[in-house]
Amino acid sequence: MPTILVVDDEPKMQRLLELQLQQAGYRVTTAGDAETALLRLRELPVDLAVTDLRLPGMDGLELLHAAKREHPALPVVVMTAHGSVETAVEAMKSGASDYVLKPFSLEELRLVIDKELSVAGLRRENASLREALGARYDYPNIVGRGERMREVLALVERVAPTQSTVLLLGESGVGKDLIAHALHQHSKRGQGPFIKINSTAIPENLLESELFGYEKGAFTGAARTKPGKFELADQGTLFLDEIGDVPMATQVKLLRVLQEREFERLGGTRTQKVDVRLIAATNRNLRAALEEGTFREDLYYRLNVVPIDLPPLREHKEDIPALAEFFVAKFARAAEKAVPKLTADALAKLTAFDWPGNVRELENVIERAVALGEGAELLARDLRLDLGASSKPAPTSALLPDGWTLEQWEQAVIREALKRAAGNKSQAARLLGLSRNALRYRLSTMGVEDEGGG
């Protein structure tokens, strides 16, 4: 039964409204002035207030402002005379839900009250649903309330309980490892192991043994049998980061594991059976790698069952303030310092930046600011941004040297990179911003033999 607060300085009108509203099925409490009305609001759970605009002392408009400060969601219906329509309109602008003009019928007032209570109920229901939705997509260490990230988290929610292979796509620093953790934690394998391996952090000739393990004596230095990451991830999840840089020979074995759930250790003959869910990630364009011949098409389609594209930070800037505050609190706690407040200027500076390094770069900027900052606030000047990182080279009139083709220019750049790297292909690939496989593919088109070095 909703509770209605009636505020009127005329005792007869107050009593009449009280009786009529009680007969209509409402609980009613009354007040003869604004001060008493505010006390009633503090003492009782009131669902709607009906107030006259002409009151002794604090008038109805002042009461409206005070009530809205303390109870922003409270519906307020104002009563006013025909000659004060302008005042009623002003009250609506100040937050009143509706108004009735005196003299009014009690049926008219009851209809207005019923309508406002219904609208208030819908607002509460919507707020409850939004809160439940926010809780549903609430993942530890993942801050993202903007539309783009909510779409990502909704997809995570749907695919996590399945056994499907997931391919995470996005630039470096967007948080692919956090999404992989969320997929694991919200799956049926959440109590099992979560094993991560980054293919670029392991030398190419060791990656296969890291993934599949090796038997004692399989190669020089293999003094004992060692299980690989797939065995360690049995009954759990294996997160293979930078899948685009896996060598072709290893890609064949990965395909077999995905298809048949079995493999042999390096130097072994016994087939190992595993139950592993694979989550792969890359910041490369795998379709371009298919065209270059550096990535197997059959493996690509095995991995690309459920692709999740993580947006760069510049495409969901609405999340920057929440991310910045999260990192400020995190690093302040780690340093056992009071959590400083980001000023409006500091937030504006962060939001205006394009963040080529994405969330990882934002985290590093905040960590430095918290470590070096002093006082209760972080100011714009405390935030050191790498403004050169996102600057674009000035356009020139000629894209290529005179008389050169794009192919000739590319080959010359590759030869120069190899020269600077003293023939080390891995180092040359890093200089060029390519994977090792992509560089080797280009060298093969140039007729340069791959002698296996670097």
C-alpha positions in Angstrom: 0.0 0.0 0.0 1.7 3.2 -1.1 2.2 6.1 1.4 1.2 9.6 0.3 2.4 12.8 2.1 -0.2 15.6 1.9 1.1 19.1 2.6 -1.5 21.9 3.0 -1.8 24.7 5.5 -5.7 24.6 5.4 -6.8 22.0 7.9 -10.1 21.3 6.1 -8.4 20.7 2.8 -5.8 18.6 4.5 -8.4 16.4 6.2 -10.5 16.1 3.1 -7.6 14.9 1.0 -6.5 12.5 3.8 -9.9 10.8 4.0 -10.4 10.6 0.2 -7.0 9.1 -0.4 -7.4 6.6 2.5 -10.7 5.5 0.9 -8.8 5.1 -2.4 -6.5 2.6 -0.7 -3.5 4.7 0.2 -1.7 5.2 3.5 -1.7 9.0 4.2 0.5 11.2 6.4 0.0 15.0 6.6 1.9 18.2 7.3 0.7 21.8 7.6 4.0 23.4 6.6 7.2 22.6 4.7 9.4 22.1 7.8 7.0 19.5 9.1 6.8 17.9 5.7 10.6 17.5 5.6 10.6 15.8 9.0 7.9 13.4 7.7 10.1 12.5 4.7 13.0 11.8 7.0 11.0 9.7 9.4 8.8 7.7 7.0 9.2 5.8 3.7 7.0 8.1 1.5 6.1 7.0 -2.1 4.6 10.3 -3.3 4.1 13.8 -2.0 1.2 16.2 -2.8 1.9 19.8 -1.8 0.3 23.2 -2.1 2.6 25.8 -3.5 1.3 28.5 -1.0 2.6 27.6 2.4 3.6 29.6 5.5 7.3 30.1 6.0 9.1 28.0 3.4 6.9 27.9 0.3 6.0 24.9 -1.9 8.9 25.6 -4.4 11.4 25.7 -1.6 10.0 22.5 -0.2 10.2 20.9 -3.6 13.9 21.8 -3.9 14.7 20.6 -0.4 12.8 17.3 -0.9 14.5 16.6 -4.2 17.9 17.2 -2.7 17.3 14.5 -0.1 15.0 12.2 -2.2 15.8 12.7 -5.9 13.4 9.9 -7.0 10.4 11.1 -5.0 7.4 12.0 -7.2 5.9 15.3 -6.2 2.5 16.6 -7.3 1.9 20.3 -6.7 -1.5 22.0 -6.2 -2.0 25.6 -7.3 -4.7 28.1 -8.1 -5.8 28.8 -11.7 -4.1 32.2 -11.6 -0.7 30.7 -10.8 -0.1 28.4 -13.8 3.3 30.0 -14.3 4.3 29.0 -10.8 3.2 25.4 -11.6 5.3 25.4 -14.8 8.3 26.6 -12.7 7.7 23.8 -10.3 7.7 21.3 -13.1 11.0 22.7 -14.3 12.4 22.3 -10.7 11.5 18.6 -10.6 7.8 18.3 -9.8 6.2 15.3 -11.5 2.8 16.9 -12.3 0.4 19.6 -11.1 -3.4 20.1 -10.5 -5.2 23.4 -10.6 -7.6 24.4 -7.9 -10.5 23.7 -7.7 -9.9 20.1 -8.8 -12.0 17.0 -8.4 -10.7 14.3 -6.1 -11.0 11.9 -9.0 -8.7 14.0 -11.1 -6.1 14.1 -8.2 -6.4 10.3 -7.8 -5.7 9.7 -11.5 -2.6 11.9 -11.4 -1.4 10.1 -8.3 -2.0 6.7 -9.8 -0.1 7.7 -13.0 2.9 9.1 -11.1 3.1 6.0 -8.8 3.0 3.8 -11.9 5.8 5.8 -13.6 7.9 5.7 -10.4 7.4 1.9 -10.2 8.6 1.5 -13.8 11.7 3.7 -13.0 12.5 1.6 -10.0 12.1 -1.6 -12.0 14.4 -0.2 -14.8 17.0 0.8 -12.2 16.8 -2.7 -10.6 17.2 -4.3 -14.0 20.2 -2.1 -14.9 21.8 -2.9 -11.5 21.2 -6.6 -12.1 22.7 -6.3 -15.6 25.7 -4.5 -14.2 26.2 -7.2 -11.6 25.8 -9.9 -14.2 28.6 -8.4 -16.3 30.8 -7.5 -13.3 34.2 -9.1 -13.7 37.1 -8.6 -11.3 39.7 -6.1 -12.8 37.6 -5.4 -15.9 36.3 -1.9 -16.0 34.0 -1.2 -18.9 30.5 0.3 -18.7 30.4 1.9 -22.1 28.3 0.3 -24.9 31.3 -1.2 -26.8 32.7 -3.0 -23.7 29.2 -4.1 -22.5 28.8 -5.8 -25.9 32.1 -7.6 -25.3 31.1 -8.7 -21.8 27.7 -9.8 -23.0 29.4 -12.0 -25.6 31.7 -13.3 -22.9 28.7 -14.2 -20.7 27.1 -16.1 -23.5 30.2 -18.1 -24.7 31.9 -18.7 -21.4 29.8 -21.7 -20.4 30.3 -23.4 -23.8 33.2 -25.5 -24.9 33.8 -23.4 -28.1 37.2 -22.2 -29.0 37.5 -18.4 -28.8 39.7 -16.1 -30.8 40.4 -12.7 -29.1 41.2 -10.0 -31.6 42.5 -6.5 -30.8 45.5 -4.2 -30.6 48.2 -4.7 -28.0 47.2 -3.5 -24.5 43.4 -3.7 -24.9 43.1 -6.4 -22.2 42.9 -9.7 -24.1 44.4 -11.6 -21.1 41.7 -10.3 -18.8 39.0 -11.4 -21.1 40.6 -14.8 -21.4 40.6 -15.1 -17.6 36.9 -14.0 -17.5 36.0 -16.7 -20.0 37.8 -19.3 -17.9 36.5 -18.2 -14.6 32.8 -18.2 -15.8 33.1 -21.6 -17.6 32.5 -25.1 -16.3 36.3 -25.4 -16.2 36.6 -22.5 -13.7 38.0 -24.7 -11.0 40.5 -26.2 -13.4 43.9 -24.8 -14.4 44.4 -21.7 -16.5 47.7 -21.9 -18.4 49.0 -19.0 -20.4 51.7 -19.0 -23.0 52.9 -16.2 -25.2 54.4 -17.5 -28.5 56.6 -14.4 -29.1 58.2 -14.7 -25.7 59.6 -18.2 -26.5 62.3 -18.9 -29.1 60.8 -20.5 -32.2 62.8 -23.7 -31.8 61.5 -24.2 -28.2 57.9 -23.4 -28.7 56.9 -26.9 -29.7 58.5 -28.4 -26.7 56.8 -25.8 -24.4 53.4 -26.6 -25.8 53.6 -30.4 -26.1 56.4 -31.3 -23.7 59.3 -33.7 -24.4 60.7 -37.0 -23.4 64.0 -37.6 -21.6 66.8 -37.7 -24.2 64.6 -36.1 -26.9 67.5 -33.6 -27.5 70.7 -32.5 -25.9 70.0 -31.3 -22.4 66.7 -33.1 -22.1 67.7 -34.8 -18.8 64.2 -35.6 -17.8 60.7 -35.9 -19.2 58.8 -32.6 -19.1 55.0 -32.2 -19.6 54.0 -29.4 -22.0 51.4 -26.6 -21.5 48.6 -28.7 -23.0 49.1 -31.5 -20.4 49.3 -28.9 -17.6 46.0 -27.3 -18.8 44.1 -30.7 -18.9 40.5 -30.2 -17.6 41.1 -26.5 -17.8 41.9 -23.7 -20.3 45.0 -22.9 -22.3 45.4 -19.3 -23.4 47.7 -19.0 -26.4 48.6 -15.4 -26.9 50.0 -14.0 -30.2 48.8 -17.1 -32.1 49.7 -15.3 -35.4 53.4 -15.8 -34.6 53.3 -19.6 -34.2 55.6 -21.3 -36.8 53.9 -23.3 -39.5 55.3 -26.6 -38.3 53.8 -26.0 -34.8 50.5 -24.9 -36.4 50.1 -28.4 -37.9 50.3 -30.0 -34.4 47.9 -27.3 -32.9 45.4 -28.3 -35.6 45.6 -31.9 -34.6 45.1 -31.1 -30.9 42.0 -29.1 -31.7 40.6 -31.7 -34.0 41.5 -34.9 -32.2 42.4 -33.8 -28.6 45.6 -35.8 -28.8 49.4 -35.3 -29.4 52.8 -36.8 -28.8 55.5 -35.2 -26.7 58.7 -34.3 -28.5 60.8 -37.4 -28.9 57.9 -39.6 -27.7 55.8 -42.2 -29.3 52.9 -42.5 -26.8 49.8 -40.5 -27.7 48.6 -38.2 -25.0 44.9 -37.5 -24.6 43.9 -34.1 -23.2 40.6 -32.2 -22.5 41.6 -28.6 -23.0 39.7 -25.5 -24.1 41.8 -23.3 -26.2 41.5 -19.5 -26.1 43.8 -17.8 -28.7 44.6 -14.1 -29.1 46.3 -12.0 -31.7 46.9 -8.4 -32.5 47.7 -9.3 -36.1 45.3 -9.5 -39.1 45.1 -13.3 -39.6 43.3 -12.9 -42.9 46.3 -11.0 -44.2 48.6 -13.8 -42.8 46.4 -16.3 -44.8 47.1 -14.4 -48.0 50.8 -14.2 -47.2 50.9 -18.0 -46.6 52.2 -17.6 -43.1 49.1 -19.0 -41.4 47.2 -22.2 -42.1 43.7 -21.7 -43.4 42.4 -24.9 -41.7 43.8 -23.8 -38.4 42.3 -20.3 -38.8 38.8 -21.7 -39.2 39.3 -24.0 -36.2 40.3 -21.1 -34.1 37.8 -18.6 -35.4 34.7 -20.4 -34.0 33.7 -17.5 -31.7 35.7 -14.3 -32.5 35.6 -11.5 -29.9 36.9 -8.2 -31.1 38.2 -5.9 -28.3 37.9 -2.2 -29.2 41.0 0.1 -28.7 40.6 2.5 -25.9 40.2 5.5 -28.3 36.9 3.9 -29.4 35.4 3.7 -25.9 36.7 6.8 -24.2 33.6 7.0 -22.0 35.4 4.3 -19.9 38.6 6.3 -19.4 37.4 8.1 -16.1 36.4 4.8 -14.5 39.6 3.1 -15.6 41.8 5.9 -14.4 40.1 6.0 -11.0 40.5 2.2 -10.7 44.2 2.4 -11.4 44.6 5.3 -9.1 43.1 3.3 -6.2 45.1 0.2 -7.2 48.5 1.9 -7.2 47.7 4.1 -4.1 46.9 1.0 -2.1 50.0 -0.8 -3.3 52.1 2.2 -2.3 50.2 2.4 1.0 49.3 6.0 0.2 46.0 7.9 0.5 44.0 7.6 -2.7 44.3 10.9 -4.5 41.5 12.5 -6.4 41.8 13.1 -10.2 40.9 16.7 -10.9 38.5 17.6 -13.7 41.5 19.0 -15.8 43.3 15.7 -15.3 40.4 13.7 -16.5 39.9 16.0 -19.4 43.5 15.5 -20.4 43.2 11.7 -20.2 40.0 11.7 -22.2 41.4 13.9 -25.0 44.4 11.6 -25.6 44.1 8.8 -28.2 46.1 6.1 -26.2 48.0 4.2 -29.0 49.1 1.8 -26.2 45.5 1.4 -25.0 44.6 0.4 -21.5 48.2 -0.8 -20.7 49.5 2.7 -21.6 46.9 4.4 -19.4 47.8 2.1 -16.5 51.5 3.0 -16.8 50.7 6.7 -16.9 48.6 6.5 -13.8 51.2 4.3 -12.0 53.8 6.9 -12.6 51.5 9.8 -11.6 50.6 8.1 -8.3 54.2 7.2 -7.5 55.5 10.7 -8.1 52.4 12.8 -7.2 52.1 14.6 -3.9 49.0 15.9 -2.1 45.4 14.9 -2.2 44.8 15.5 -5.9 46.4 14.4 -9.2 46.6 17.4 -11.5 46.8 17.5 -15.3 50.5 18.4 -15.0 51.1 15.1 -13.0 50.1 13.1 -16.1 53.0 12.5 -18.4 51.7 11.5 -21.9 53.8 10.4 -24.8 52.4 12.9 -27.3 54.8 11.8 -30.0 53.5 8.2 -30.0 50.2 9.1 -31.6 51.5 11.8 -33.9 51.3 10.9 -37.6 54.0 11.7 -40.1 53.5 14.8 -42.2 52.3 13.9 -45.7 54.8 14.3 -48.5 54.1 15.0 -52.2 55.9 11.8 -53.2 55.2 8.5 -51.5 58.1 6.6 -53.1 61.5 7.6 -54.4 61.5 8.6 -58.1 61.6 5.6 -60.4 60.9 3.0 -57.6 58.0 0.6 -57.4 56.4 -0.4 -54.1 58.0 -3.9 -54.5 61.5 -2.5 -55.0 61.1 -0.1 -52.1 59.9 -2.9 -49.7 62.8 -5.1 -50.7 65.3 -2.3 -50.1 63.9 -1.7 -46.7 64.0 -5.4 -45.8 67.7 -5.6 -47.0 68.5 -2.6 -44.9 66.9 -4.2 -41.8 68.8 -7.4 -42.3 72.0 -5.3 -42.7 71.4 -3.5 -39.4 70.5 -6.7 -37.7 73.7 -8.4 -38.9 71.6 -11.0 -40.7 69.5 -12.0 -37.6 66.0 -12.5 -39.0 64.2 -12.3 -35.7 65.9 -8.9 -34.9 65.2 -7.7 -38.5 61.5 -8.6 -38.1 61.3 -6.6 -34.9 62.9 -3.6 -36.7 60.3 -3.9 -39.5 57.3 -4.5 -37.1 56.7 -7.9 -38.7 56.4 -11.4 -37.3 59.3 -13.8 -38.1 57.1 -15.9 -40.3 55.9 -12.8 -42.3 59.5 -11.7 -42.8 60.5 -15.2 -44.0 57.6 -15.3 -46.4 58.8 -12.0 -47.9 62.4 -13.2 -48.1 61.2 -16.3 -50.0 59.4 -14.0 -52.6 62.7 -12.2 -53.0 64.6 -15.4 -53.6 66.6 -15.2 -50.4 67.3 -18.6 -49.0 66.2 -19.2 -45.4 69.3 -20.8 -43.8 67.6 -21.2 -40.4 69.6 -18.6 -38.7 68.0 -16.0 -36.4 
